[in-house]
Amino acid sequence: MESPRHSCLKLELPNTIEPDQIEPIFIEATWYDTHFDLSIMNGLNSWVCTGHISSYSPVRLTLIMNPENFHLHVSTLCGFAFWVLQHRRKK
């Protein structure tokens, strides 16, 4: 039986529409030997990602932001993308 490991991350994204406000994004990860589960929450919406990994393919999370939306890209270090979250910011 695999023993899970947990990671939590809070991202504070600048809000381009209301500069004095910050948009929090919470990412919770549960890592197993051969797969992982990601939960992404922004207070209004939530997304779930399940992926399979091997010891030869570490996982990379990349966050790309612009004024209207953000993308969370989950990939291996070799560049193989297996999950992308795209979210349009509220106006």
C-alpha positions in Angstrom: 0.0 0.0 0.0 1.3 3.4 -1.0 1.7 6.0 1.8 0.4 9.4 0.6 2.4 12.6 1.0 0.5 16.0 1.0 1.4 19.5 -0.2 -0.6 22.7 0.1 0.0 26.0 -1.7 -1.7 29.3 -1.5 -1.1 31.6 -4.5 -2.0 35.3 -4.1 -2.6 36.6 -7.6 -2.9 40.3 -8.3 -6.3 41.4 -9.4 -5.9 43.7 -12.4 -9.5 44.9 -12.3 -9.4 45.9 -8.6 -5.7 46.6 -7.9 -6.2 46.8 -4.1 -7.6 43.2 -4.1 -5.8 39.9 -4.2 -7.2 36.7 -5.8 -6.3 33.7 -3.6 -5.9 30.3 -5.3 -5.5 27.2 -3.1 -3.8 24.1 -4.5 -3.8 20.9 -2.4 -1.8 17.9 -3.7 -1.8 14.3 -2.6 1.2 12.4 -3.9 1.5 8.6 -4.2 4.3 6.5 -5.7 2.6 6.2 -9.1 -0.1 8.9 -9.3 -1.2 12.2 -7.7 -4.4 14.1 -7.1 -4.6 17.9 -7.3 -7.5 20.0 -6.0 -7.5 23.7 -7.1 -9.9 26.1 -5.4 -10.5 29.9 -5.8 -13.4 30.3 -3.4 -16.1 30.1 -6.1 -15.0 27.2 -8.2 -12.9 24.1 -7.7 -11.2 21.7 -10.1 -9.7 18.2 -9.6 -6.8 16.7 -11.5 -5.6 13.1 -11.3 -2.4 12.1 -13.0 0.0 9.2 -13.3 3.7 9.6 -12.7 6.8 7.5 -12.7 10.2 7.9 -11.0 11.5 8.8 -14.5 9.0 11.7 -15.1 9.0 14.3 -12.3 5.9 16.6 -12.5 6.1 20.4 -13.1 3.3 22.9 -12.4 3.4 26.1 -14.4 1.1 29.0 -13.7 0.7 31.5 -16.6 -1.3 34.7 -15.8 -2.5 37.6 -17.8 -5.1 40.3 -16.9 -8.1 38.3 -18.2 -7.3 34.7 -17.3 -4.8 32.2 -15.9 -3.6 28.8 -16.9 -2.3 26.1 -14.7 -0.3 23.7 -16.8 0.7 20.3 -15.4 3.4 18.5 -17.3 6.4 16.2 -17.0 9.9 17.7 -17.2 10.1 16.2 -20.7 7.3 18.6 -21.8 4.5 16.1 -22.1 1.4 18.0 -20.9 -1.4 15.9 -19.4 -3.6 18.5 -17.8 -4.3 22.2 -18.3 -6.6 24.3 -16.3 -7.8 27.5 -17.9 -9.9 30.0 -15.9 -11.3 33.3 -17.0 -11.2 35.9 -14.3 -14.4 37.5 -13.2 -15.0 41.2 -14.2 
